[in-house]
Amino acid sequence: MAITVLIPALNPVENLLDVVGALAASDKINHILLVDDGSRDAHQSVFDSAATRPKVTVLRHAVNLGKGAALRTGMNYFLCLNEPDAVLVTADADGQHLAEDIIAVGEKAELTRADLVLGSRTFSGDVPLRSRFGNDVTRRIFRILVGPKVTDTQTGLRAIPRALMPKLLRARANGYEFELQMLIMAAQDKINISAVPIQTVYIDENASSHFNPLKDSMRIYFVFIRFLSTSLLASVMDIIIFAIIYGMTQHLAWSIGIARLFSGTLNFTLNKGYVFRSRSRLAWSITKFAAQEALLAVISLLAIRNLMQHADWNPYIAKQLVEIVLFICSFAVQRVLVFERTQEDED
């Protein structure tokens, strides 16, 4: 059994060679794949020097395609090596990941080959605020919306199971959002996500990182933002129709049912084609979505009725409060169960 290390790199500096040298000297490492993601000419000497080291293969992109694209290039090469006993570990090129931690993640993967193994940072000591805050927010959102508890959602040190790679090769996310998509795909495929504690290393406040906190965070959260916008539109329709029907009939169940029928139809259409961009079978998606809407309608009815009877709430205020709570539940159900990703789906 052996470990192959995949390092995507854009305009790397000399400290990458220290990590490559330490990895090449280990008898636990059989290949080191460096992917030059369209680096500038001034940085080609780093790749040229790395290529002279034993076990190192340099793969090149003619232009910068993004970290996700670079990882897929390396994964494809790894699978074409046809070494079924080897495990693949990805690491960053900015010096954050030490050779001993990379090897530790690989050794864990050799024992738990079906797992997606993460090198999880402890975030102790002098950690840049953007890194600490970004990871904390992302892991909490991931826990609420996707399910698995992941302590470090943004780590680039990962051992990827072979079973997940074909699906990842078909993914269309090219930037940093690809790594979050990897976690989501693993959760959808019921792949266990385990972790190995690693040292938290930042050099010059992580100045060499190409992660843009604003732009790349927006890409990561864009699925949730799309869902929020369409859900708000459907919620406005739901509240308006509910108010009209309830005002005419004073019948709570009929008002909730009719309102959810119309708003749910709009929500399904927008979510399937625009939010999750799912190509799953239409009939199956409709069946699951209808079941979800029926369940949520029953929960909504019981909750609103309880607030009206026992807390003397206004029905319109009670409905808005209940729908806000159900919104998060609805996203999680739709993301994982209703609009599950097919192999042809994009981010």
N, C-alpha and C positions, 0 to 999 in steps of 0.2 A: 504494500500500500504506500502511496506517495501523495504529496501535496503539490498542486499547481497554483501559483499565485498570479492573479490578474490585476494589473495596475493601470488604470486609465490616466493619462497625463496630458495636461495642456500647459505649455510654457513652464516646464519644471525647472527647479533650481538644483544646485549641486548636491544638496543633502539627500536627494533621491538616490544618489549613487551609494551612499552609506547603507541605506536600507537594502538596496539590491545586492551589495557586496555581502552583507550579513546573511541574507537569504541564500545566496549562491553557495556560501560556505557550509550551509547546513545539509546534512545527509538526509534530512526529512523532506527536502524540497527537490522535486524533479524537473519542474519547468517554472520559468518566470516570464509572463507575457506582458510586455509593455505596449500599450496602445497610444501612439502619438496622435492625439485628436486635433490635427491641423495646427501644430505649434509653429511659432514664428522662427525664422532662420536663426536668430540669435540663441535659441535654445536647442538647436539640433546637436550641438556638441555633447549635451547630456545623453541623448539617445545613442549617439555614435559611441560614446565611452561605455555606456551600459551594454551595447551590443557585443563588445569584446569580452564581456564576462561569461563564464560558463553558465549554461542552462538558460540564457536569456534569449528571447525572440522578440523583436520589435515589429509590431504591426502598425500600419500608418493609414491615417485619413488624409486625403488631399486638402480638405478644408475642415474647419471646426464644425462637428455635427452634434456635440453635446455629450455629457457624461453617460447618459442612457444608451446612446448609439455606440459609444466606445465600449461599454460593458457588453453589449450584444455582440460586437465584433469579436471580443475576446472569448465569450461563451461559445460562439459558433466555432472558432478555431479549436477550443478545448474539446468540444464534442467530436470534431473531425480527427483529433488525434487517436481516437478509438482506444483509449486506455480506461477500461471500465472500473479498474480498482482505484483510480486516482480521484481525489476530491479537489474542488475548485474553491479557492478563497480569494475574494476581492479586497483590495486595500487602496487607500488614497495615496497620491503622489506628493503630498505637501509636508510629509514628515510626522504626521500625527500618529501613525501606526508604527510601533516598534516591531522589529523582526521577531522577538520572543512572543509578542502578543499575536502576531499573524500565525506563527507556528502553533500556538496554543489553541486558536480557533480551528485550525486545520486538524489538529489531533482530536479535538472534540467531535468534529465532523466525521472522522474515521470511525468513531464509536457510535454515532447517531446519524447514520447516512441519510435517513429520511427527513431529518430536521433542517430547517433554515436556521443556521447558527449565527448569532450576532455577537460581535465584539462590543460589549456594552461599557461605555465610559462611566466613571463614577462622578464626574463633574465636581471633584473636590479641588480645593486650592484656587489659584488665580486663573479663572476661566472667563473668557470674554462674555460680556452680558448678552450679546446677540446669539451666541451659541447656547448658553444656559437657558435663556428665555425661549428661543425658538424650539428647542427640544422639549421643554416642559409643556409648551402649548400643544405641540404636535402629538405628543404621546397621550395627553389627556383627551384630545379630540378623537384620536385613533381608538382609544379605549371605549369611548362613548358610542362611536358610530360603527366601528368594525367588530370589536369584541375582545380580541386577545390583549393581555397586558404585556406591553413592550416597554422596557425601561429606556431604550435609546433608539428612537425611530429614525434618526438621521445618521447613524453610524454607517461609514462606508466599508467597514471591516466585516465581511460576511462570508460564510461558507454556504454556497447555494446547492441544494440537492438537485441531482440530475433530473428527477421527475418534474421539477418546476421549469427547467431551462427551455424546453420546446415552446411552452406558453410565453415565456419572457421574450423569446426571439421574435414572436409575432406581435409583441406590444409596440405601440407607436409613440410612446412618450420618449423623448430624446434627451431631456434635461435632467435636472436633479429630481424632478417629480417621479422619474422612473423608479427610484429606490423606495418611495412610498407606495407606488403601484405594486412593487414586488411584494411588500408586506401584505397588501390587500389581497393579491392573488393567492399568496400562501394561505391566508385565513380562509378564503373561499374554497380552496382545495383541501381544507382540513389538514394542512401541513403544520406540524408542531413547530413553534418558534421558540428556540432555546437561546441561552446567552452565556457568554464567558466574560467575566469582569476583566477589563483592560485598563491600562494607565491612560490618564487624560493628559495629552501633550499638545500644547499650543506654542508655536514659534512666532515671535514678534506679533502677538495678538492675532495670530492666524492670518497674517497679512497676505500670504501666498494663496489663500483659498480663493477660488473663482465663484464661490457661492454668493449671489446677490440677495441680501436679506429681504428686500422688498419684492423684486421681480420674481425670484425663484419661489418665495413663499406664496405669492399670488398663484403661481402655476400649481403648486402643491395643493392649495385649498380651492382651486377653481371648480372642482366637481361639487364641493359643498356650496360654493357661491351660486353656481347654476341652479342647484336644487333649491336653495333658499329663495331665489328670485321667482322661480315657477311656482313654488309652494305658496308664496305670498299672494301671487295672482290668483291661484286656486282658492286660497283662504278668503280673499275678498269676495269672490263669487259665492263661496259657501255661506259666508255671513249674510250677504245680501238676500240670497234665496231663502235662507233660514228665517230671516226677519220677516220677509214677505209672507211665507207660508204660515209661520207661527202667528203673525198678526191677523191672518185671515181665519185660521182654524183653532188656535190655542191648543193644538195637538202636538206635543213635544216629539213623539216618536216619528210621526209622519214628516214633520218639519226637518228633523235631522236626516232622515232617510232620503228624502227628495233632494235636499241641499247637497248631500254627499254624493248622490248619483251624478248630478251635473258637474260639481267641482271635481269629483274623482275621474270622470271621463276626460276633462281638460287636463288634469294632473297626469294621468297615465300617458296621454298623447305627447305631452311636452317632455316628461321624464324619460320615456323610452327613446324618443328621437333626438332630444337635445341635451338632457342632463347626463344620462348614463350611456347614451349612444349604443344601446344594446341591440344585437342581432339575434337574440334568442327567439325561439319560436313564438309567434304572435299569440296563438291560442293558449299556449302554456303560460305566457306572461300575463295575459288577460285573466286567466283562471286564478293565478296566484295573487294578482293585484286585487281582484274582486273579493277574494277571501280575506285579504288584509283589510280592505275597506269595510267589509261587513263586520269584522272583529272590532275595528276601531270605532265604527258606528255604535255598536253595542256598548263598548267601554264609555264612549262619549255620552250616550243616553243615560247610563247608570250614574256616571259621575255628575252630570248636570242635574239630574233628578235629585240626587242626594244633596247637592249644594242648595237646591231650591227648597227642599223639604226640611232639612235639618239646620241650614245656616241662613235661610231666608234670603238667598241671593237672587238678584235680577237674572232672568234666564239668558239675556244677551251677554251680560258680563261673565256669567258662569261658563257659557260656551266658549268665549274667547280665551279664558284661562285654561280650560281643558284642552283646547286645540293647540295651545302653545306647548303644553306638556307632551301631547301626542305627536307633535312635529318631529322631535328628536327620535322617537321610537319609529316613526314612519320612514325616516331616512335610513336608519340602520337596517330595517326589514327590506326595503327596496334595494339598497346597495348590495346586500348579501344574498337575498333569496329571490326577489322578483325579477330584477334585471341582472342576473348573473352574467359574467363575462363569457363570451364564446372565444374561440381561438382567433377569430377575425376581428374582434372588437378593438377599438382604439381607446385611448385614455378618456 
